């Protein structure tokens, strides 16, 4: 597949050894052609999280089909007795979208609004009004790889990514003890940040900035604590420790929830599954950030807090992270303005920014060889 429209020399500079390397060039954060390339090769080409399983069916009336975007590819999700399935959101007749992106329906068949062709929820062609549909199976919907993992739903919209188990790799053992599949969404915030999506992930993977902009966080977690992993899979991450008085990440350090059985009571795990799902696992809740690029310099973020059933008031966690999020968003927006300045030149990484180095080098390799680099990361 074609490499990204970024100067190879700039990518090789980012791939030097840690301590000698520099950040990605400005065009990686500002270029419209790079943004378009990423939507196809990183988002559609990777395993994109399209929400929680409960998001597919909706509240109240049963939802059997929903249209979402995975990078630049429209995807139709259906819910059958066998669970969710994913298809290209394209009618096999003349290519009309079966549902508008963001749309949902509760019918037992998928009906194209253009000429009335219909499909079963398993993707099989059902009716072709006024036309012989042709040989059985020849005009069924194009099915796409789908995986459910701890209550999250993922789609590989191009079909080129490694199988999901290889993709998550060693991350599976880190996330499993939190049993996120048993948790429920206690709160959800949406943000729109005037920054490139990669800047937001880079900020997430270091606490070098914490003493200057996160006083609330530093009161409950030492910013220099913890360590990062370097293990198989298309992900990056590490952990931080709680201060002696703190039970969790909250403004007071106290928890108003219940401990998660199997979770480490003294650590918070911070991991990002490429390309866009950030999972922050606490002793008593799990928080996610799901990033959707809207433009080279604009990102929508869905922040969800997951708790065991029965937690009545999630505000202790929500309030803490809403403050911290907004501090981060202001910093990321300033970085975006900085990389857009004509005088910006990629700078070096500090020793403690090893997770950022892992993230940047993963990106640089994918820019050079999207399919090969993702496969290599998965071992």
C-alpha positions, 0 to 999 in steps of 0.5 A, a space after each residue: 500500500 502507498 506510504 503516507 504523504 510525509 517526507 521519508 527523512 522526517 519519519 526516519 528522524 522520528 525512528 532514531 533511538 530514544 534520546 536521539 529521535 525527534 517528534 513527527 513533522 508539522 505536516 503530520 498534525 496539519 496536512 489535509 492529505 495526511 489526515 485523509 490518508 490516516 482516515 483510510 489506513 489508520 482508522 479504516 485499516 485498523 480496528 476502530 472502536 464503534 462504541 459499547 455493545 449497549 450503544 448498538 441497541 439503544 435505550 427503549 425501542 430495540 435497534 436492529 441496525 445502525 450506521 457508523 463511520 470507521 475512518 472514511 468507510 461507512 459501516 452498517 452494524 446489525 444486531 441478530 440473535 447471534 450478536 452484532 455483525 458489520 457490513 459495508 453501508 452500501 446497497 449492492 444495486 446502485 451503491 446508495 447508503 442503506 442508512 445515513 451515518 448516525 442513523 438507526 432503525 428497528 426493522 427486521 430487514 435492511 431496506 435501501 431507501 433508493 429502490 427498495 432492495 432489502 437484506 436480512 440482518 445477516 446480510 443476505 439479499 432478501 428482495 429486489 423489487 422488479 428485478 431478478 436478484 441473480 444467483 444466491 449469495 452473489 449480491 449479499 452485503 459485503 461483511 466486514 470483520 467485527 470483534 467484541 471485547 470486554 463490552 466494546 465493539 470493534 470493526 476493521 473496515 478495510 479487512 486488512 488488519 491482523 486478527 483482533 486477538 493478535 492486534 490487542 496482544 499482551 494488552 488482553 492480560 492487562 485489561 482482563 482483571 477489570 472485567 469491563 464487560 460487566 460494567 455499565 456506563 455511569 456517565 458520558 461527556 463529549 468534547 470537541 478539541 481544536 487539536 489533531 487527534 495524535 497530539 491528544 494521544 501523545 499528551 495522554 501518554 506522559 505526565 511530564 506536563 502534570 506538575 505544571 498543569 494538573 495540580 488536582 492529579 498530582 495531589 492523588 498520584 505522583 507524576 513521576 510514578 509508575 512505568 510503561 510497557 513494551 509488549 506485543 500488540 498495536 497499543 501503548 501504555 503504562 501505569 501510575 501509582 496512587 499516593 498513600 492517602 488516595 483510594 482512587 483518582 478523585 478530587 479528594 482521593 476518596 472513592 464513592 464507588 466499590 472496588 473492582 475485584 481483581 483490579 490493582 488497588 494501588 495503580 491506575 493503568 493508562 493504555 491506548 489501543 491503536 488508533 483511538 481508544 484510550 482506556 484508563 483503568 482505576 481500582 473502582 472504575 474504568 474511563 475511556 476516551 474515544 477519539 474521532 478526527 473531524 479535521 487535521 486540527 479538530 477532534 471529537 472526544 467521547 469520554 465514558 465512565 464505567 462502573 459496577 451496577 449499583 453505583 448511585 453517584 459517579 460524580 466523584 470520578 466524573 468531576 475529577 476527570 472533567 477538570 483534568 480533561 479540560 486542562 489537557 484540552 487547553 494544552 493540546 490546543 496550544 500545541 496545535 497552534 504551535 505546530 502550525 507556526 511556520 517556525 516549528 521544528 520537531 523537538 526531542 523527547 525527554 527520558 520519561 517520555 518513553 511511551 510517547 516515543 513508542 507511540 510516535 515510532 509506531 505511527 512513523 512505521 505505519 506511515 511508511 508501511 501501513 499493513 506491514 507495520 501493524 502486523 509487525 507490532 502484533 508479533 
